[in-house]
Amino acid sequence: MFLKDFLSDFVYNQIIENYEYEYLSNIDKNIFFQVLEIFKKYDFYFIEDIILNHLDIFTMDSNDVEKQILELRNQLGENFVSIIGNDLRYLSQMV
């Protein structure tokens, strides 16, 4: 599974414990990395935390993810990444 190559051992083990193998094996690698690049583009510094708590975002259409990130920026202001970093519940609005 490609997630093992990307995540720290701790986060990977948590993912394995929290999600069913079938769900994990059906994650499209290309979509995952497209969404990952969007989070990097906006300088999200807690991407592993997002993956651990909101893996479903990484299965969404990347255009939808970017639109929703921009909506959060408009809602929260320019320091939206820090605000989200302190409260990941904001990402629940995305799914």
C-alpha positions, 0 to 999 in steps of 0.5 A: 500500500502506497501510504506506508511509503509516505507516512511515518510509522506511527501515523501509518499504524494508526491509519491501519487501526482506524480504517478497514483494509478494503477502504485503504486499498481502494484509495486512488493514489493519483487523487491522493497525491493531487490533494496532497499537493493542494495542501502543500500549495497552501503551506499546511504544515500538519498534513499527516494529522489531516490524513490521520483524521480526515483521510476521506478528503484525500479521496475527493476531487482535487478541484473540490478540495481546492475550492473548499480550502479557498472557502475556508480561507475566505471564512477564516482570514489569511492565517486560516492554516494556523487556525485550522492547525489548532482545530482540525474540525474546520476540515469536517466542513469539506466532506 
